[in-house]
């Protein structure tokens, strides 16, 4: 990673931490206890009027032909904004910081020289660590929702990635979310599709579907059980067998307080029953979300 890349990562990290600290200081003077179960349900609603700053670390261990390790830390601040008495706009930003082992790139190729066959790795470019492509999502949602909560808006993928961590394409498309919260449950679906609209001509076109469903069961003391896998489809994949990634799994989390700060922590594991060749089978996910309820 070059010096410019390190500066960008440090700047992004300090900016997000600074925003969290500023909001936390402003909220700290507010008195009164929040019911942890209700706050947990709010935190599981992507279009709730709740400021949050999630740090979600995804760890995969068998990528590529050499079973390389890849870490993807998604920083996902959510900022709600009131537009009118009847409508809110929920801003959601995804800033990925990615580490890839050397073995993730390149592949082993067999060569025949006379009667001797040997293997050599072709295309490997070493380890890489840096910022990936940024995603912005904006959800227009009713300020006073009923039993069915929904939001609709645009998704813009911005090619901010460094080195080999970018698609080198601007991509745009619609995204939508719908959910309901009966009793202790939070059940929902968030889905969207983006298409490339610009970028480097030699970069591959983008046409990708992302869908995440979730079933959360909330208990006393802020504890909850959760399954929230992310399903993806790359419609530009050369081989149809490499189009879908479909994981299954779940985990456990809890909303609690550290001093005056509300925190949502979760650990989960997902197995990809359907995936592209050489993609990871398992994802160990650890997340910590700073919550700023009113």
Beta strands, then each sheet from edge to edge (+ up, - down):
strand 1: 51-63
strand 2: 68-82
strand 3: 87-100
strand 4: 107-113
strand 5: 116-122
strand 6: 128-131
strand 7: 134-142
strand 8: 148-158
strand 9: 169-180
strand 10: 185-199
strand 11: 207-218
strand 12: 223-227
strand 13: 230-234
strand 14: 244-258
strand 15: 261-274
strand 16: 282-292
sheet 1: 6+ 3- 2+ 1- 16+ 15- 14+ 12- 11+ 10- 9+ 8- 7+
sheet 2: 6+ 3- 2+ 1- 16+ 15- 14+ 13-
sheet 3: 4+ 5-
end
